[in-house]
Amino acid sequence: MSVVKTTLIGAMAALLLVGCGGGGGSNVGRGEVSGVVFDADGKPVRGATVFVDADGHRETETDSAGTYVLRGVAAKDVLVRAETPDGQFVGQNLARVFTNERDLSVNIALYRSNNLARIVGQVTDGSGNVQRGLRVFARPTDDSILSSSSAVTDNDGFYVIDRLARGVEYRVLATAPNRGEDTRLLTPTAREVQQNLVLGTASNPDLTAPTGLDAIAYTTPGQDTFRSTKLNRAFEAVKRQLDPTRAARMAKRPTTKDTALGRPIEVDLFWDEYTKVDTYGFGVYRRALPSTVDISTFLHDPLAQYFADGDELLQPNVEYSYAITAISTTFNEGTGQGQSPLSNRISVVPLSDLLLQSPTGQTVRWTPVAGAAKYQMFVYEEYPDVGILPIHTSAELSGAASSYAVPGTLTPGRTYYYVVVGSRADNSAQALSIVGTL
């Protein structure tokens, strides 16, 4: 495998040390946490409050895609909590923060506060020895959410994964370096259910390459535009018009690089469920073509099927090639052994900004986007939101188009809203305009 492994091996080494009992000590610095907040159906939640109370209160609010970034977070294991403004929906997840780094994929599912459950238990080995400082994961088996909630065992091997949903079946998994995993299926029907886990001997499996890797890049209006929760929801509504499977697939989309005009680029990766035993997580590899050198990142979630590239170096009109590997619990940070072959490679070229011009009557105008092979326009009687359908969706327009006349007669004196979307021919990259008015 012709890649640069420094980042991956460094991250793995740090996690292996934490897994052996480190990482819970004094604050040695500050880092960042990012992720997405979503509901029980995998739909992003805008305007949710996200906070931590570890060595100082840190708080922020989710944007249109349900994403958040917390800065200045203590470099240790911290619980990140989220809730809606009315407090009726709450959730939490564990972040493992390192100095001057950002912990990605800290996704939080919100459930009704009157229907919560928690899974508690103790993790031991086959001889009854408690296993301290390792992570336990829980993820719904219906694939409504593509990443896990997790917790770390304490000095007596006990763990608590709180703010889960009653009546939902979860796959609960404990894993540790050089140990065999224990996986159970559990459906909480009470406020608290117990599930003890026993780690065995690592099987040193012959890992096969992950399959089905796919990617899509979005260029969306920048963070300054996301002051309004009402506006935030509009862009998610449009993305779901473009991709009916989006709500079910979404699990995490952290904020990424802003274009020159302040619009963030984000690349979402999805892959098939990986069922090999004793998987510790995934290596994510990206190269900016024509380079043949990969930059690598470690995703510590053995149940995940989703990753969002959070690198702030992402740029429009640059071709990025991605591949992933599976990492076993027997991964050797010195040799790189315990890693599967690369998955299929997938490439994306993010688009630049789609800028609207002033409309003339019922004719909408925009500046063509380099690389966009087609456009589509959505018109709404109400401000776009999740669940609000457009009253008119244009046919697919050619990449040479720079205007569109809305057919029919719009009611004089009434405000109509519209969004223009430019896409590459294979839909691997899309650029959304701001919400315009007619």
C-alpha positions in Angstrom: 0.0 0.0 0.0 1.7 3.2 -1.2 0.5 5.6 1.4 1.7 7.9 4.1 0.7 6.2 7.4 2.2 8.7 9.9 -1.2 10.3 10.8 -3.0 7.0 11.0 -0.3 5.3 13.0 0.1 8.3 15.3 -3.7 8.3 16.0 -3.8 4.6 16.5 -0.8 4.7 18.9 -2.5 7.4 21.0 -5.8 5.4 21.1 -4.0 2.2 22.0 -2.4 4.0 25.0 -5.8 5.4 26.1 -7.3 1.9 25.7 -4.7 0.7 28.1 -5.9 3.1 30.8 -4.5 6.5 29.8 -6.3 9.6 28.6 -8.4 10.2 31.7 -5.8 12.2 33.6 -5.2 15.9 34.0 -5.8 18.4 31.2 -2.8 18.7 29.0 -4.3 21.0 26.4 -7.3 21.9 24.3 -8.8 20.5 21.1 -11.9 20.6 19.1 -15.0 18.3 18.6 -17.3 18.2 15.6 -20.2 16.1 14.5 -23.8 16.1 13.6 -26.9 16.1 15.7 -29.8 14.1 14.3 -33.2 12.6 15.3 -34.2 9.0 15.6 -34.7 8.7 11.8 -31.2 10.1 11.0 -32.5 13.5 10.0 -30.2 16.4 10.9 -31.5 18.7 13.7 -30.9 22.4 13.3 -30.7 24.9 16.1 -29.9 22.3 18.8 -27.7 23.4 21.7 -24.5 21.3 22.0 -22.3 21.7 25.0 -19.6 20.2 27.3 -18.9 20.9 30.9 -15.3 19.6 31.3 -12.8 22.1 32.7 -15.0 25.0 31.6 -18.3 25.3 29.8 -18.2 25.2 26.0 -21.4 25.6 24.0 -22.5 26.1 20.4 -25.6 25.6 18.1 -26.0 23.2 15.1 -26.3 24.6 11.6 -28.5 23.7 8.6 -27.0 20.2 8.3 -27.2 19.6 12.0 -23.4 20.0 12.3 -21.5 21.7 15.1 -18.0 22.5 16.1 -16.9 22.9 19.7 -13.6 24.7 20.3 -11.3 24.9 23.3 -12.5 21.5 24.7 -10.3 19.9 27.4 -8.0 17.3 25.9 -9.4 14.1 27.5 -12.5 12.0 27.3 -15.6 14.3 27.6 -19.3 13.8 27.3 -20.8 16.0 24.6 -24.5 16.7 25.2 -27.2 18.1 22.9 -30.8 19.2 23.3 -33.5 21.0 21.5 -34.4 24.5 22.7 -37.6 23.2 24.4 -35.7 20.4 26.1 -38.0 17.7 24.8 -35.3 15.9 22.8 -31.9 15.1 24.3 -28.8 13.1 23.6 -25.1 12.6 24.2 -22.0 10.9 23.0 -18.4 10.5 24.1 -15.5 12.5 22.5 -11.9 11.6 22.9 -10.0 14.9 22.5 -6.3 15.3 21.8 -4.4 18.6 22.1 -4.6 20.7 18.9 -6.7 18.1 17.1 -10.3 17.8 16.2 -12.3 14.7 17.1 -14.6 14.0 14.1 -17.6 11.8 14.0 -18.9 12.7 17.4 -22.5 12.3 16.3 -25.4 12.7 18.7 -28.9 11.2 18.3 -31.8 13.0 20.0 -34.6 11.1 21.6 -37.7 12.2 23.5 -36.7 13.0 27.1 -39.7 10.9 28.4 -38.7 7.8 26.5 -35.0 7.5 27.3 -33.0 4.4 28.2 -29.4 3.6 29.2 -27.4 0.5 28.8 -25.0 -0.3 31.7 -22.7 -3.1 32.5 -19.2 -4.3 33.2 -16.6 -5.5 30.8 -14.2 -8.3 31.9 -12.0 -10.8 30.2 -12.5 -14.6 30.2 -10.7 -14.8 33.6 -13.0 -12.2 35.2 -10.4 -9.4 35.2 -12.0 -6.0 34.8 -11.2 -4.1 31.6 -10.7 -0.4 32.2 -10.4 2.5 29.8 -11.9 0.8 26.8 -14.8 1.9 24.6 -18.2 0.3 24.3 -20.3 1.1 21.3 -24.1 1.0 20.7 -25.8 1.5 17.3 -29.4 0.8 16.2 -29.6 -2.3 14.1 -32.1 -0.8 11.7 -29.4 1.4 10.0 -31.4 4.5 10.7 -28.2 5.9 12.2 -24.8 5.1 10.6 -22.5 5.7 13.5 -22.5 4.7 17.2 -23.0 6.1 20.7 -20.2 5.1 23.0 -18.8 5.2 26.5 -15.5 4.4 28.3 -15.2 1.9 31.1 -14.1 3.2 34.4 -11.5 1.8 36.8 -13.8 -1.1 37.8 -14.7 -1.9 34.2 -18.2 -0.4 34.3 -19.7 1.6 31.5 -22.9 3.7 31.0 -24.3 4.6 27.5 -27.1 7.0 28.3 -29.8 8.9 26.4 -30.6 6.0 24.1 -34.2 5.2 23.0 -36.5 2.6 24.5 -37.9 0.0 22.2 -35.0 0.3 19.7 -32.8 -2.7 19.1 -29.1 -1.9 19.5 -26.0 -3.8 18.6 -23.7 -3.4 21.7 -20.0 -4.0 21.1 -16.9 -3.9 23.3 -13.5 -4.0 21.8 -9.9 -3.4 23.0 -6.4 -3.7 21.6 -5.2 -7.3 21.2 -8.5 -8.7 22.6 -11.4 -10.4 21.0 -14.7 -8.4 20.8 -18.0 -9.2 22.5 -21.1 -8.2 20.6 -24.7 -8.5 21.8 -28.2 -7.5 20.5 -30.3 -5.7 23.1 -33.6 -3.8 23.1 -34.0 -1.6 26.1 -37.6 -1.7 27.4 -37.0 0.0 30.8 -35.1 3.2 31.8 -32.0 1.1 32.6 -31.0 -2.3 31.3 -27.8 -4.2 32.1 -25.5 -6.0 29.6 -22.2 -7.3 30.8 -19.6 -8.1 28.2 -16.6 -10.5 28.1 -13.6 -10.0 25.9 -11.9 -13.1 24.6 -8.7 -13.8 22.7 -8.1 -11.8 19.6 -8.7 -13.8 16.5 -6.2 -12.0 14.3 -8.8 -12.2 11.4 -7.9 -12.1 7.7 -9.5 -8.8 7.1 -11.1 -8.3 3.7 -11.3 -4.9 2.0 -14.5 -2.8 2.8 -16.9 -2.6 -0.1 -19.3 -0.2 -1.7 -17.5 3.0 -0.9 -19.4 6.0 -2.3 -18.9 9.7 -1.9 -20.7 13.0 -2.5 -19.4 16.6 -2.2 -21.6 19.5 -1.2 -20.8 23.2 -1.6 -23.4 25.1 0.5 -23.9 28.6 1.8 -21.3 29.5 4.4 -21.6 29.7 8.2 -22.4 33.4 8.3 -25.6 32.6 6.4 -26.6 30.0 9.0 -27.5 32.6 11.7 -31.2 31.7 11.1 -32.5 28.3 12.1 -35.3 28.8 9.6 -32.8 29.3 6.8 -30.7 26.4 8.0 -33.6 24.0 7.5 -34.2 25.2 3.9 -31.0 23.7 2.6 -31.6 20.3 4.1 -35.0 20.3 2.5 -33.5 20.9 -0.9 -30.9 18.2 -0.4 -33.6 15.7 0.3 -35.4 16.6 -2.9 -32.2 15.8 -4.7 -31.5 12.6 -2.9 -34.6 10.7 -1.4 -32.3 8.3 0.5 -30.4 11.1 2.2 -32.4 11.1 5.5 -31.8 7.4 6.0 -28.1 7.5 5.1 -27.2 10.6 7.1 -25.2 10.1 10.2 -22.5 12.8 10.4 -21.4 15.7 8.5 -18.9 18.0 10.2 -18.0 21.4 8.9 -15.2 21.6 6.4 -13.3 24.1 4.3 -14.9 27.4 3.2 -14.5 28.4 -0.4 -13.2 31.9 -1.2 -16.7 33.2 -0.9 -17.3 31.6 2.5 -19.2 28.5 1.4 -18.1 25.2 3.1 -17.1 22.1 1.1 -17.9 18.8 2.7 -17.3 15.3 1.4 -19.5 12.5 2.8 -18.3 8.9 2.6 -20.6 5.8 2.8 -19.8 2.1 2.7 -21.4 -1.3 3.2 -21.7 -2.8 6.6 -18.5 -4.4 7.7 -19.0 -7.7 9.6 -15.6 -9.1 10.3 -15.0 -9.8 14.0 -12.5 -7.9 16.1 -12.6 -4.8 14.0 -11.3 -1.7 15.9 -12.2 1.0 13.4 -11.4 2.2 9.9 -8.5 4.0 8.2 -9.7 6.7 5.8 -7.3 7.7 3.0 -7.5 10.8 0.7 -5.2 12.0 -2.0 -5.4 15.2 -4.1 -4.8 14.1 -7.6 -2.4 13.8 -9.4 -0.5 13.1 -6.2 0.0 9.4 -5.3 0.5 10.1 -1.6 -2.4 9.6 0.8 -3.3 11.6 3.9 -4.8 9.2 6.4 -7.2 9.5 9.3 -8.4 6.9 11.9 -12.2 6.5 12.6 -12.6 4.7 15.9 -16.0 3.2 15.4 -16.1 -0.5 14.4 -19.8 -0.2 13.6 -19.7 2.8 11.4 -20.7 3.0 7.8 -20.2 6.8 7.4 -17.4 9.4 7.6 -17.3 13.1 6.8 -14.0 14.5 5.6 -13.4 17.4 8.0 -10.1 18.6 6.5 -10.0 22.4 6.3 -7.7 22.1 3.2 -10.5 20.9 0.9 -10.8 23.1 -2.2 -13.2 23.4 -5.1 -12.3 22.1 -8.5 -9.6 19.8 -7.1 -10.1 16.0 -7.7 -9.9 14.0 -4.4 -9.6 10.2 -4.4 -10.7 8.3 -1.3 -10.4 4.7 -0.1 -10.8 3.1 3.3 -9.4 0.1 5.2 -10.6 -1.9 8.1 -8.4 -1.9 11.2 -8.3 -4.9 13.6 -7.7 -5.0 17.3 -4.3 -6.5 16.6 -3.1 -3.5 14.6 0.6 -3.0 15.0 1.5 0.7 15.1 5.1 -0.1 14.2 4.5 -2.3 11.2 1.0 -1.3 10.1 0.0 -5.0 10.2 -3.6 -5.7 11.1 -5.0 -3.5 8.4 -7.1 -4.7 5.5 -6.4 -4.0 1.8 -7.8 -0.8 0.4 -11.4 -0.6 -0.6 -12.5 0.5 -4.0 -11.4 4.1 -4.7 -13.9 6.8 -5.3 -13.2 10.3 -6.6 -15.0 13.6 -6.3 -14.4 17.1 -7.5 -16.2 19.7 -5.4 -17.9 22.5 -7.2 -17.3 26.2 -6.5 -20.0 28.7 -5.4 -23.3 29.0 -7.2 -24.2 32.7 -7.2 -27.6 34.1 -7.9 -28.2 37.2 -10.0 -31.3 39.5 -9.6 -34.4 37.9 -11.1 -36.4 39.6 -13.8 -40.1 39.0 -13.3 -40.5 35.2 -13.1 -37.1 34.6 -14.7 -34.4 33.5 -12.3 -30.7 34.0 -13.2 -27.4 32.7 -12.0 -23.7 32.7 -12.8 -22.7 29.4 -14.3 -20.5 27.1 -12.2 -17.4 25.6 -13.8 -17.8 21.9 -14.0 -21.6 21.8 -13.5 -23.2 19.6 -16.2 -26.8 20.3 -15.2 -29.0 22.6 -13.1 -32.3 22.2 -11.4 -34.6 24.8 -9.7 -37.1 24.4 -6.9 -39.9 26.9 -6.2 -41.8 27.0 -2.9 -44.9 28.8 -1.7 -43.5 28.7 1.8 -40.0 29.1 3.1 -38.2 25.8 2.3 -38.1 23.4 5.2 -38.0 19.6 5.9 -41.4 18.3 5.0 -42.3 21.3 2.7 -42.6 20.2 -0.9 -41.8 22.5 -3.8 -44.8 23.7 -5.9 -42.6 23.5 -9.0 -39.5 21.5 -9.8 -37.9 22.3 -13.1 -36.8 19.7 -15.6 -33.1 19.1 -15.7 -31.4 22.1 -17.4 -28.2 21.9 -19.4 -24.8 23.0 -18.0 -25.0 25.9 -20.4 -28.1 27.3 -18.7 -27.9 30.5 -16.7 -31.6 31.4 -16.4 -34.9 29.8 -16.0 -38.4 31.2 -16.5 -40.9 29.8 -13.9 -44.0 28.7 -15.9 -47.5 29.8 -15.1 -48.6 32.9 -13.3 -47.5 33.5 -9.8 -49.9 35.4 -7.5 -49.1 39.1 -7.5 -48.0 40.4 -4.1 -47.1 37.0 -2.8 -43.6 36.0 -1.9 -42.2 32.8 -3.5 -38.9 31.2 -2.6 -36.5 29.3 -4.8 -33.1 27.5 -4.8 -30.9 26.6 -7.8 -28.7 23.5 -7.6 -25.8 22.8 -10.0 -24.5 19.2 -10.3 -21.8 17.2 -12.0 -23.0 14.7 -14.5 -22.7 11.8 -12.1 -24.2 13.8 -9.1 -21.0 13.2 -7.2 -20.8 17.0 -6.4 -23.5 19.6 -6.0 -23.6 23.3 -5.3 -26.6 25.0 -3.8 -27.5 28.7 -4.1 -28.8 30.8 -1.3 -32.6 31.0 -1.0 -33.9 33.6 -3.4 -37.2 35.3 -3.5 -39.7 36.1 -6.4 
